[in-house]
Amino acid sequence: MQDFINNLPKLAKDKHNENKKFFAKLKKKPPKNLDYVMQDLHDDEFERTDCLECANCCKTTGPLFTDKDIDRISKHFRMKPQQFIEQYLRIDEENDYVLQSVPCTFLGADNYCSIYDVRPKACREFPHTDRKKFQQISNLTLKNVAICPAAFNIVETMKQKIK
């Protein structure tokens, strides 16, 4: 698994133009059953993929934190939202709250998340491959295939299933 993770950025770069063309076509004329196809591909992949073996998303990127996320997580820590923000977050170029640094502060050496039950929405939904109207997030997916082995595999299978 670690070799695959290490090679993922290069694999994604090699497939980038192919994927970009595929998603452009998908956006223009998405199949009527795309949401169902994506849900099946997502479910099949995550039956084989154990995120705890990887955690590359937590090691290399940080999620956006919504106001709801901040309220929920700060309550979990029995902190005021502003304290949580000052201790863990910063505002990025797009004016969103993100972690001060990566890997994620809440990721343990065993790849377990110490705030799993209250984790941000972006973490709960990652890699977003089961999202409705999947064709609308192609730019995000193009980034995620370089981070997430499951997202990479899902896109590769998707290109074979949807011609």
C-alpha positions, 0 to 999 in steps of 0.5 A: 500500500505504501508504494502505491501511496508514494507513486500516487502523485506521479500516477495521477499526473500521468493520467491528468490529461486523460482524466480532464478530458473524461470529466469534460465529456462527463460534465457535458452529458452525464449519464442519467444513472451517474449517481447510482453508478458512483455510489456502487463504485464508491461502495465496492472500492471501500469494501477493499480499501481500509483508510486506516492503512493509508490516512494520506489525506490526513497526512498531506492535506487539511480540511476546511472547517465550517462554523458548524464544525468549529462549534461541534469540535470546540464543544467536544474539547469544552473550549470556546469556538474562538479558543479552538480557532486560535489554537488549531486553525488559520484563515487561508487565501480563500478566507476559509478556516483550515488547520495551522499545519499538516499532518492533521493535529488530530491524527494519531501514529496509528492513523486513528483520528482523535476527533473521529466522532466530531470530525469536520464535514469535509473529512466525513465526506472525503474523497467525495466519490459518492456525492450526488451530481458527481460531475460537478466536482471534477476539479476536486476529484482531479486533486483527490486522485493524487492524494487518495488511492481509493479515489484514484481506483474509483476514477480508473474503474469509472472510465472503464464503466462509462464510455 
